[in-house]
Amino acid sequence: MKNIVVVVSMISLLVAGCSSTQKMLGGSSSPEAAAPKQLPETVKNEFSEGLKAYKSEQYVNAQQHFENVTRIDPSIPEAHLNLALTLYQQGKTTQADKELEQARNLYSREFGMGGRRGTTPSGSDQGMNRSTPPS
């Protein structure tokens, strides 16, 4: 359950802060896959097939396509995010967590927000309910 909360929180941050993603939270209980505005020609078809498979809830097929994209061009954060989503849908949370962290790091670098694990951009944790005050 904790992993799902992490994914939803991460997706919410990405949706709020990234113009390169489509609407990611739809009317269903599972998040929609992200699609960048531009993709290198070398991965366009593979990425598109991954999106189609994900939308059709063919998560194993989607996983294969997004894994291919990350092998061809590991610098596309949406590919790692979508791979994480497909892995979560299959209950592969350990692998999904790694891909989600990779996506977070790539987005952080792309948008100048750092990228070190455990850090947050200034003011990004405002309004969060904390059980203990920050030190």
N, C-alpha and C positions, 0 to 999 in steps of 0.2 A: 504494500500500500504506500509505503514511504517513497518508493521509486516512481509511482504514478504521480504523486504530489510534486516530486522534483521535475518530472517531465512537463506537467501542466504549468508549473511555475516558470520553467525555462521557456516554454512556448509562449506564454503570456509576455515575458520580457522581450522575446524576439519579435513578436507581433507588434508590441508597443514601440520598439526602437528600431526596427529594420524595414526600410522601404522596399527591400528586395524580396520580400515574401508576400505571397498571396494571403488572402484571408485563411487563417489556419484553424480557427475554431468554428466549426459549423454547427448545425442543429443537432447532430448526432452526438453520442457520448464519446466517440473517438476523434482525435484531432485530424484535420486534413493535412496532407503532405504539403511541404513548402516548394515553391518553384521560383528560382531566380529570374530576374528580368532578362539576363543574357547568359548563355552557356557557350563554352567553346564548341566548335563544330565536332570535335572528336568525341564528345559525350552526349550530344543533343538527343540522338535516337535512343540511346540506352537510358537516359534520364526520363525521357517521355514514356518509354515502356514501363519503367519503374512506377511512375505516377499512375499510369493506367491500371497496372496490377494492384497497386495500393488501394485505389478507389474502388476496385472490384473485390476488395478484401482477399486478394490472392497474395498473402503476405510472404510466403516462401519465394514465390516468383519475384515479387517486388524486392525482397532482400537480395536476390541474385543480381538484379539489375543495378541496384544502388551500390552493392559491393563492387561491381564492375566499374561503375563511375568513379568510386573512391580509389580504385587501383589505377585507372587511367589518369585521373587528375585529383589528387588528394587535397587540393586547396579549395574545393567547393563546399562551403559550410552546409548548404541545403542538402547535399548528398549525404553527409554524415547525419544530419538531423533526420532526414527521411529514413535512413538506414536504422537509426535508433528507434524511430516510431514503429518500423516493421518488426524489429526485434522485440520491443515491448509487447506488441500485439501477439507475439508467439510465446511470451513468457520468458524470453532470454534476457533477463534483466542485467546480468553482469556484463554481457557484450553490449547491450543497449547503453548502459551507463558510460562505457568507454567511448562509444560513438557520440553520445550527447556531450561529453566533456570535450571531445575533439571539435565538435560543431561550435561549442561555446568559445573555445580558444580561437578558432578561425574568425568568428564574428567579433570577438574582442579585438583582435588585431585589425580587422577590416574597419572597425568603427572607432579605433583608438581608445578602447576602454581597458587597456591592460590585457591580462590573460593569465595571470597567476591564479592558481587554484585557491579558493578561500577568500579572495578579495572581491570587493564590489565597487563599482564606480561611485564617485561621490554623490551622496543623496539617494542612491538607488534603493536603500533599505528603509527609507522613510515610510512611516505608516505600518511597518511590519510589527506584528505582535511578538514581543520578546519576553521570555520567561525570566531572563536575568538581564540586568542593564549592561551595556557595553563597558569594557574596562578602559 
